[in-house]
Amino acid sequence: MGMKKLGLNSFNNISQEQKQFQDLGQSFLQSQANQLETQIQVFQNALISFAKQHREEISSNAKFRIEFSNVCRSFNVDSLRVLKGDEESRKGASKNDTFYYGLGVRIFQICQETKDINGGLLSVSELTKVLNADADPVFGKFSREDAMKSVEYLKQLGDEIQIVTIGKKEYLKTIPQSLNTDEVKVIEVCGLMGFVSIGLLRDNFGWKSYRAKSVVDDMVSNGILWIDDQDEHERLFWDPAWINR
């Protein structure tokens, strides 16, 4: 028995059916996307409503504030905007407290997010750059004073975050151990040049090579300095903040 020949009309019918299936699939995907967007919007509104109803608890409980902020970020909600809330209906200190609490939570998150990069030593100037890079325009630019005041609120979480001054620069320190005088010297040099080397420390501070090596090795192991073997003369040790500029 011979095969039945298909005419052009048959191919046209198949093509039309394929297009109908494609249109149906696209319509289904668009419907699903719209439903998901609606659900996310509903959840965002629920977060804002929750923040208004539980504002006092969020403001007074530091750990609860961090958990709430993490949930907000998961659903692309600006926790600073939520925590700041309806400012016109609130007054003076309580309004500012809520704002700085929220900013303090964001600073805590930035310290945790960058700890693997900088070893737990983040300059305040670098912090303000990060804050302003993803800030809601409604707040304008965050200043050093905003950051420093917000860190004061983080003291409720203990001494995990401290402000230290090295040379003329201020840093947020989230490493548990204290910095010794040699490490402070190295950080001062990095603040000016971006890097140090064994030879540089030996020639400028009169350190023995083993002393300089011991200091930078410890700082490398703690993530405070990064190794650079590209220099043809000697190994350099960089402050990660300079590498990421």
N, C-alpha and C positions, 0 to 999 in steps of 0.2 A: 504494500500500500504506500503510495507516494505521500510525501509531507505536504500539508496544506500550506499554500503560499499566503503570506501576510501582505496585505495591501498597505498603502500609505495611511489610510484612515486608521488602521490598527495601530501603527506606530504613533500616530497623533493622539489616539486614545490613551496609550500607555504614557506618553509624555504628559498629557493632561492629568492623569491619575498621580504621577510622580509629583507634579507641581502642587496638586491638591494636598498630598501627604506632607510636602515641605511647608506649605502654608499653614496646615493644621499643626505641625510640629512647632513652627515659629510662634503661632498664636498661643500654643500651650506654654512654651517657655516664657513668653512675655507675660502671660497671666500669672505664672508662678513667680516671676520677678516682681510684678506689681504687688502680689500678695505678701511677698517677703519684705518689700519696702514698707508696706503698710504696717506689718507686724513690728518692724524695727522702729518705725515712727511712734507706734503705740507704746512700745517699751521705753523709748526715749522720754515720752511725755509722762509715763509712769514714774521714771526715775526723778524727773523734775518735781512731780507731785509728792513723791516720797521724801525728797530733800526738804520741801517746804513743811511737811507734816512732822519731820523728825530733825529739824534744824538744830534744836538745842542739844540733842544726843550726838549728832554729827560734830558739832562744835566742841563738845566737852570730852568726847572719847577719841583720842588720837588714833588708836588702832582701828576703830570702827570707821574713822574718816578715810584711812588708807584703803581699807577694803571697799568702801563705797566708791572711792575714786577709781580703783581698778575696774570695777564693774562698769562705771561710766565710760572709761576708755575702750572697753570691749565693744561697746555699742556706739562708738564715735560721738559720745556726748562730752562736751567740755565741762569737766567737773568744777573748774574755776567759775564758769558762768552760772552753773547750778548753785554752787555754794554761796556765790555772791547774792544771787536771788533778787528779789524785788527791793532794791536799795531805797527807793523813794518812800517805802512804807516802814523803813527802819531808821535808826538814828545812830549818829556818832560812833562811839567806841565799838558797839556790838556789830555794826556794819563793817568796820575796818577789821575787827577780829576775825569775822567769817572769811573775808577776802584773804587775809594773811595766813589763816589756817589752810585754805585751799591751795595757795601758792606754796606753802611749806610742804604740803603733800606732794606737789609736783616736783619740788626740789629733791625731796627724798627719793622719788622714783628715778630722777635723772642720775643721782648719785649711784643708785643700784644698777641702772642700765649701763653706766660708763665705767663701773668698777673693774671689769675685766680689761679695759683699755688703758686706764690710767693708774691702776693699782690702788685706787681709793684716795687719790689726791687730786682734787679738781679745783682749778683756780676760779675765783669768783668772777673774773672777767669772762672766762670760758663759759661758766654757768649762765651768765646773763645773755650770752650769744645764743645758747641753746634755748633758753626760755623765750627769747624774742623771735627765734626761728619758727616756732610753731604756736605762737601766741594768738589768741583771738583779737582781731583788730579793735574790738570794742574797748579793750583795756589800754590801748596805746603801748608804749614801750615800757618794759620793766627796767628798773634802775638797780644799781648796786644797793641802794638803801632799801628797796623793796625786798631784795634777796636776803640781806642781812637781818632785817626785821622778821622775815618769815622763818629764818633759821632759829630765831629765839623761841618761836612756838614749837619747834621740833624737840626742844629740850625735854618736853613731856615724855618723849620716847626714850629718854636716857641720854647717855654720853656717846651714842654711836656716831653722831655727826658733831664735829668740833670745828671751830674757826681758828686757823693758825696763820700767823704772819711770818713769812720767810723773806728776808730782804725787804723789799717794798711791795711785795705782792701778798694778797690774801688768798687762802685756800680753804676749801672744805675737806676735812680729813675724816674718812670713814674706815680707816684701818685701825685695829685695836691697839697695836703697839705704838709707843712714842717714837718720835724721830730723834736720833742722836745728833750731836753737833756736827759730825762729819756728813751725815745725810742732809742736814740743813744747808751746809756749804755747797754740796753738789746741786741741790735744788736751786739755790741762789744763782749759780753759774748757768744752769739750764734756763732760768728765767731770763737771762741776758742773751745767751747764745743759742739756746735750744738743745745743746748737747754738751757732753764732757768726754774726756778720754783719760786714760791712765797717765799719759805724758803731761797733759794739761794740768791735772791735779798735782802731779809731782813737781812740775816746774813753777807753778804759781803759788802753791801752799807749802812747798817743801816736804810733802809727804813721801814716805818710802813707797816703792811700787807695790809691795804686798799690802800696804794699808789702803791705797787707792783701789786696788783690785778687790779687796775684801768688801769695801763699801759698795762699789758699783755692782758686784756680784749679788750682794744681798738685795739691793734695790731692783735688780733685774728679776730675781726670783720672786719678789713681791709684786712685780708688774708695774713698778713706778718708772723704770727706764726700759727702753727697747734697744736691742743690739743692732748695729749697722756695720757690716763688714765690707762696704763698698769703697771706703776710703783706702787709697793705695799705701798710706803711711802707717796707720794704726786703726784699731777698732774704735768706733765711736759709740756712745751711749746717749740715746735721744730721749727727751721728754715727749711722750706720745701726743701731747697737745700741739706741739710744733709740727709733728708729722701729719696730723689731720687738718692742718690749716689749708 
